[in-house]
Amino acid sequence: MSQQPISLRYQVRDLYKRVIPVLDKEYPLGYSYFRPRLKKAFLKNRDLANDDEIKNAIGTGEYVVKELEALYYLKKYRTLKRSYY
């Protein structure tokens, strides 16, 4: 296992902990479906050694979290709009 700076390690762990509640909220197939896939996606990038590659992967993960949140908010908006109009 390569040594990565402590701050990057915490950023990766924080990203992982932020993704779980976002997906757990309303993921159609449930927690038992997405958790192994999420873990596999994170483990796929565990061998990244370059700080720039790690920061790039963290940025991609944060983008995915924002996109998922936007999709959930859109779904909620459409449901409310459909029920009131």
N, C-alpha and C positions, 0 to 999 in steps of 0.2 A: 504494500500500500504506500503510495507516494505521500509525502508530507505536504499538505497544503496549508496556507496561512489560516490561523484561527478564525479571522473575520470571515473568510470565504466559507469555511466549514459551518459557521453559525448562519450565514446567509442561506446556504443550501438547506440546512435543517429548518430554518424559519419558513422557507418557501414550501417545503414538504408539509409542514404543519398548517400552512395557510391553504394549501390545495385540498386537503382532506375535508374541512368543513364546507368549502365551496361545492365540492362534488357530492358530499353526503347530503346536502340540503335537498336536492330534487333530482338526483341522477335516476333516470328511468329504470335501470336494471339493478340498482341497489349497491350497497357497500361491498358486499361479497364479490361483485363483478369488477368494480373499478379499483379496489385496493391492490390486488395482485398486479394489475396492469400498471398502476401508478408506481408501485415499488420496482417493477421490472424496468420502467422508463428511467427511474432514478439510478438504478444499479447499472444500467447500460452506460451511463456517463461517469461511473466512479473512477475510471482509469485516466481521466483527464488530468494532465500534469501542469499544463501551462495556465497561468493565472488568467490570461486573456480568453482562453477557451472556456474556462470555468465561468468567468463573468458573462460571456456570451450565452452559455447554457442557462445561467440564472436569469438573464434578460429574456430569453425565449420562454422560460417557465413562467415568469411574471406576466408576459404577454398572454400566454394561454389562460392564466387565472383571470385576467381582466376580460378576455373574450368570453369565458364561461359565465362570469358574473353578468356581463352584458346580455348574454342569451337568456339567462334566468330572469333578469329584469324585463326583458322583452316579452317573455312568455307570460309573466305575471301581468304586465300591462295589457297584453292582448286578451287575457282571461277576464280582467276587470272591464275592459272596454266591451267585450262581447256580452257580459252579464248586465251592463247598464244601458246599452244602446240597442 
